Amino acid sequence: MTEKILILPGDGIGPEIVAQAEKVLTYLINECGLKVTIEHGLLGGSAVDATGVPLPDATLAKARGSAAILLGAVGGVAWESMERALRPERGLLAIRAALGLFANLRPAVLFPQLAAASSLKAEYVRNLDIMIVRELTGGLYFGEPRGIRTLDDGQRQGYNTLVYSEREIERIARVAFDVAGKRRGRVCSVDKANVLEATELWRDVVTNVAQDYPAVELEHMYVDNAAMQLVRAPKQFDVMLTTNLFGDVLSDLASMLTGSIGMLPSAALARDGSGLYEPIHGSAPDIAGQDIANPLATILSLSMLLRYSLAEIKLADKIGLAISQVLSDGLRTKDIHSAGTRCIGTSAMGDAVVQALASLS
Ligand code: NAD
């Protein structure tokens, strides 16, 4: 049976960057024998404008019928003042929850050609290869009760709940240990167990799960120290396992070590291997519609989709090689541009990756 890939362009730069990944996907279908069909759907602000809600039933139905989903990004100023339930980001949280996408894999890998674009000196990031495993459907972003209430003295008070069950911690810990077993065999679990009870339990459960993985070495680190260590000596990390909130922040931080937030892909996986793939950045409204956004994180997200949901390892590797080729040729979007390289637009970068793929065949 031919598998379906659902493409959700989203808002802001989403349609521009997703179009480049679709060029690559179309090339793989037409020229490399990849057997998938492509569908499109609405999510986020564009869905609110068209249907009144950020996650339309039609999108969810298409998502359930797909082997994997490729997303651009959602959000933008136009929808920020809407009631919370109608905001684009709620659509993203809702699709993650509805599809059980609890495991977020966020690799921070430095292409050697971009060492000069890193915010750290080259010697600190050469060969950098970290995998951040972030819990994605629990913790502070989903905990109830939440809201903004007015107190007796008339002051407004905002509140959220950090809550994790043993089951939620155990299943994400197992993902991290499995991933580490296929890499350099080390897990650093990041928490704030000295202050937050929810992460005291996190530490306890992760320690218990580690007993089933004797070949993997486990270390615990407080999140404030982990942030410091990421900019002090990032190569000490192999797999970083952490909560929804901490993973969100640490992976943006790690992105700058690799040159640009426009370089980092991610996978959100369910138990059955289906998944949603997206760049870690947002919809970048400040540069939308200008043909200057970097589409490589989205194209790398397509590579992860091929690897994790379709087991098309060779094609996934081929995309990585093509991107490496393009960077070696000195082509750069504005965010990673430096002296001695040629600055090109979003669409030209997509074309360059397709050309590089063709030259590898
Ligand atoms: P952002 O990631 O969109 O942008 C942060 C900075 O990085 C901006 O200066 C932007 O121009 C730059 N940037 C981002 N992606 C880039 C790319 N591919 N190429 C070059 N430069 C890039 O974060 P933000 O500005 O905090 O948020 C903008 C909107 O995106 C908000 O509405 C936010 O809620 C939403 N958002 C969505 C997601 C998602 O869809 N998963 C994630 C984060 C933020």
Residues whose N, C-alpha, C, O or C-beta is under 5 A from the ligand:
A	BS01	NAD	G72 A73 V74 G75 G76 I261 G262 P279 I280 H281 G282 S283 A284 P285 D286 I287 I292 A293 N294 D335
